[in-house]
Amino acid sequence: MKKEMLIMTLGVSFLTAALLVGCGSSSTDTTNGMGNGGSNGSSGNMGNQGDGSEEGAGSNIPYLRDNHANYKEHGSNQTPAPVKDANAKSINWTIAATTEEGAIKLQDHLAFMEERLLNDQNPRGWDKLFLMEAYMKYNRYYTTSVERSGTNVVVSKNANTACAYEVISAHSDAVSGDFFAQGEIMIDYSSTAESILASSACDAERTSVESYISSRQMGRGR
């Protein structure tokens, strides 16, 4: 009898351990995160390194990707597009969701990304454009304002340098033309970043941005 009880106890223990391991894996955060570095280019891991763009607990990327066609330009049936003012270095969107849930999901995603970038975490370390934007956000080269009213989400970004404006402008084009239009999240915009970085707009920031990218860039799947 004692031998049978021991076998049953061991069996339950192994089953419980297996369940705990299985449940634990579901909370893995695949967002690439780097440590505090700013313009000095130092880095350290703050999260699992992954290939999943902005994905991670709280990002809402799976929902937004699956429902990308349900977001339209306010007042029309067109794909959301940014309104740019190069002189003011500002970009403004008014995005209409088909449901209030969709608007909340988008608002929450933007808040999630804002927090990540302000904490010096890189959403996808294989894309130089996203690394440049992370650098600009962490070092306060631009600000972001997000407001929601019912099914409408208003997003405003304001840069304080020409280089930062070029970065947020390129990112907004990618979001409009690829994400909202097609649900595409895995395109690499590194060549766009290289062109921006080589331009005269980024003369003042070039060295520190290149150092930042060099210390954080990684290949896909790492």
C-alpha positions in Angstrom: 0.0 0.0 0.0 2.8 2.5 0.9 4.5 1.7 -2.4 1.3 2.3 -4.4 0.7 5.6 -2.5 4.3 6.8 -3.3 3.9 6.0 -7.0 0.6 7.9 -7.1 2.2 10.9 -5.4 5.1 11.0 -7.7 2.8 10.7 -10.7 0.7 13.7 -9.6 3.9 15.7 -8.9 5.3 15.1 -12.4 1.9 16.0 -14.0 1.6 19.2 -12.0 5.2 20.2 -13.0 4.4 19.6 -16.6 1.3 21.7 -16.5 3.2 24.6 -14.8 5.9 24.5 -17.5 3.3 24.5 -20.2 1.4 27.4 -18.8 4.5 29.4 -18.1 5.5 29.4 -21.8 2.4 31.1 -22.8 3.5 34.4 -21.2 6.8 34.7 -23.1 7.4 38.2 -24.3 8.9 38.2 -27.8 9.5 41.9 -27.9 13.2 42.8 -28.3 14.3 44.8 -25.3 17.6 46.6 -24.7 19.0 48.2 -21.6 19.5 51.9 -20.8 22.0 53.4 -23.2 20.7 56.6 -24.9 23.2 58.1 -27.2 26.2 56.4 -25.7 25.5 53.1 -27.5 25.7 50.8 -24.5 23.2 48.0 -24.2 21.9 45.2 -22.1 19.0 42.7 -22.3 15.7 43.6 -20.7 13.5 41.1 -22.4 13.5 38.1 -24.7 15.0 38.7 -28.1 12.6 37.7 -30.8 11.5 38.1 -34.5 8.0 39.2 -33.7 8.0 42.9 -34.5 6.0 44.7 -31.8 4.4 41.5 -30.4 4.3 40.9 -26.7 1.8 40.8 -23.9 -0.4 43.9 -24.2 0.7 44.9 -27.7 -2.6 43.8 -29.4 -0.7 43.2 -32.6 -2.5 39.9 -33.5 -5.9 41.7 -33.2 -4.7 44.8 -35.1 -3.2 42.6 -37.9 -6.3 40.5 -38.3 -8.6 43.6 -38.3 -6.4 46.0 -40.2 -9.0 46.6 -42.8 -11.5 47.8 -40.2 -9.5 51.1 -39.7 -10.3 53.9 -42.1 -9.5 57.5 -42.6 -11.9 59.6 -40.6 -14.8 60.7 -42.8 -13.9 58.4 -45.7 -13.5 54.8 -46.7 -9.8 55.2 -47.4 -6.8 53.6 -45.7 -5.7 55.9 -42.8 -3.0 58.3 -43.9 -0.9 60.8 -41.9 -1.3 64.5 -42.4 2.2 65.9 -42.4 3.6 69.4 -41.8 7.3 69.5 -42.5 7.6 73.1 -41.3 6.1 72.3 -37.9 7.7 68.9 -37.9 4.4 67.3 -37.0 2.3 64.3 -38.1 -1.4 64.0 -37.3 -3.8 61.1 -37.8 -7.5 60.8 -37.2 -8.2 57.1 -37.5 -11.8 55.7 -37.4 -12.4 52.1 -36.2 -15.5 50.2 -37.1 -16.1 49.4 -33.4 -15.2 51.0 -30.1 -13.3 47.8 -29.2 -11.1 48.3 -32.2 -10.4 51.9 -31.2 -9.5 50.9 -27.7 -7.2 48.1 -29.0 -5.4 50.7 -31.2 -5.1 53.2 -28.3 -3.8 50.5 -26.0 -1.2 49.4 -28.6 0.1 52.9 -29.0 0.4 53.3 -25.2 2.2 50.0 -25.0 4.7 51.0 -27.6 5.2 54.4 -26.0 6.1 52.8 -22.7 8.5 50.3 -24.4 10.3 53.0 -26.3 10.6 55.3 -23.4 12.1 52.4 -21.4 14.8 52.0 -24.2 13.3 48.7 -25.5 13.6 48.0 -29.2 10.5 46.5 -30.8 12.4 44.8 -33.6 16.2 44.9 -33.5 16.6 43.7 -37.1 15.0 46.9 -38.6 17.1 50.0 -38.6 14.1 52.3 -39.0 12.5 51.0 -35.9 15.9 51.3 -34.1 16.2 54.9 -35.2 12.7 55.6 -34.0 13.5 53.9 -30.6 16.6 56.1 -30.3 14.6 59.3 -31.1 11.8 58.4 -28.6 14.1 57.4 -25.8 16.2 60.6 -26.2 13.0 62.7 -26.4 13.5 63.9 -29.9 9.8 63.7 -30.5 6.6 63.5 -28.5 3.4 61.5 -29.0 -0.2 62.4 -28.0 -3.0 59.9 -28.4 -6.7 60.7 -27.7 -9.8 58.6 -28.3 -13.4 59.6 -28.6 -15.8 56.7 -29.3 -14.5 54.9 -32.4 -12.0 57.7 -33.4 -8.4 57.7 -32.4 -6.4 60.9 -32.9 -2.6 60.5 -32.9 -0.2 63.5 -33.0 3.6 63.3 -33.2 5.8 66.4 -32.9 9.6 66.3 -33.6 12.1 68.8 -32.4 14.8 68.1 -35.0 14.7 67.6 -38.8 16.2 64.1 -38.4 13.5 63.0 -35.9 10.8 64.3 -38.2 12.2 62.3 -41.2 12.1 59.2 -39.0 8.6 59.5 -37.7 7.5 60.5 -41.2 8.9 57.3 -42.7 7.5 55.2 -40.0 4.0 56.7 -40.5 4.2 55.9 -44.3 5.1 52.3 -43.4 2.1 52.1 -41.0 -0.3 53.5 -43.5 0.9 51.8 -46.7 1.8 48.4 -45.3 0.2 47.8 -42.0 -3.2 49.5 -42.3 -3.5 48.7 -46.1 -2.2 45.1 -46.0 -1.8 43.9 -42.4 1.9 43.5 -43.2 4.2 43.7 -40.1 7.4 42.0 -41.2 8.9 44.3 -43.9 12.4 45.5 -43.2 12.8 49.3 -43.7 16.5 49.4 -43.0 17.3 50.8 -46.4 14.9 53.7 -45.7 16.7 54.3 -42.4 20.1 54.3 -44.1 18.9 57.0 -46.6 17.6 59.2 -43.8 20.7 58.8 -41.8 22.9 59.7 -44.8 20.9 62.9 -45.4 21.9 66.4 -44.2 18.9 66.4 -41.9 20.8 63.9 -39.6 24.2 65.5 -39.6 24.0 66.3 -35.9 22.6 63.0 -34.8 24.4 60.6 -37.2 27.3 59.5 -35.0 25.2 58.7 -31.9 22.4 57.1 -34.0 24.9 54.9 -35.8 26.4 53.8 -32.4 23.0 53.1 -31.1 22.1 50.9 -34.1 25.4 49.1 -34.1 25.1 48.1 -30.4 21.5 46.8 -30.8 21.0 45.5 -34.3 20.5 41.8 -34.6 19.5 39.3 -37.3 16.0 38.0 -37.6 15.2 35.0 -35.5 17.6 36.0 -32.7 
